[in-house]
């Protein structure tokens, strides 16, 4: 992905604010005891739209996130990691507000789906995204 597109994506995400603690539901349990480094099989890394790099082990629905390294200029960024519907997610804190308002699709941070769809770093250096906007006459 070119630097300009990545910069615009980060700028879109940066406008978000975090929901109040009372508004956030607790994240589902992260660890999946059925997946361990000894039984995980294939793994790799996925670079998120934000430039953050997620390392995972396993394959298919057995993916488990092992680390997240913030992208350049994002040092100190926090993340929420959770499992939902058999998928592992790594969501940067600065994206939560945009996701909750429906401006950014949570699936952009679905590590299981990104890896299964061929977007692991070893498989591609591109990320295809759909960008939409307001239609004429709407705010």
URGI-V587156 format. One record per residue. N is the residue number from 1. SS is DSSP state (H for helix, E for strand, L for the rest). Layout:
N:SS ; N:SS
This chain:
1:L ; 2:L ; 3:H ; 4:H ; 5:H ; 6:H ; 7:H ; 8:H ; 9:H ; 10:H ; 11:H ; 12:H ; 13:H ; 14:H ; 15:L ; 16:L ; 17:L ; 18:L ; 19:L ; 20:L ; 21:H ; 22:H ; 23:H ; 24:L ; 25:L ; 26:L ; 27:L ; 28:L ; 29:L ; 30:L ; 31:L ; 32:L ; 33:L ; 34:L ; 35:L ; 36:L ; 37:L ; 38:L ; 39:L ; 40:L ; 41:L ; 42:L ; 43:E ; 44:E ; 45:E ; 46:E ; 47:E ; 48:L ; 49:L ; 50:L ; 51:L ; 52:L ; 53:E ; 54:E ; 55:E ; 56:E ; 57:E ; 58:L ; 59:L ; 60:H ; 61:H ; 62:H ; 63:L ; 64:E ; 65:E ; 66:E ; 67:E ; 68:E ; 69:E ; 70:L ; 71:L ; 72:L ; 73:L ; 74:L ; 75:L ; 76:L ; 77:L ; 78:L ; 79:E ; 80:E ; 81:E ; 82:E ; 83:E ; 84:E ; 85:L ; 86:L ; 87:E ; 88:E ; 89:E ; 90:E ; 91:E ; 92:E ; 93:H ; 94:H ; 95:H ; 96:H ; 97:H ; 98:H ; 99:H ; 100:H ; 101:L ; 102:L ; 103:L ; 104:L ; 105:L ; 106:H ; 107:H ; 108:H ; 109:H ; 110:E ; 111:H ; 112:H ; 113:H ; 114:H ; 115:H ; 116:H ; 117:L ; 118:L ; 119:L ; 120:L ; 121:L ; 122:L ; 123:L ; 124:L ; 125:L ; 126:L ; 127:L ; 128:L ; 129:L ; 130:L ; 131:L ; 132:L ; 133:L ; 134:L ; 135:L ; 136:L ; 137:L ; 138:L ; 139:L
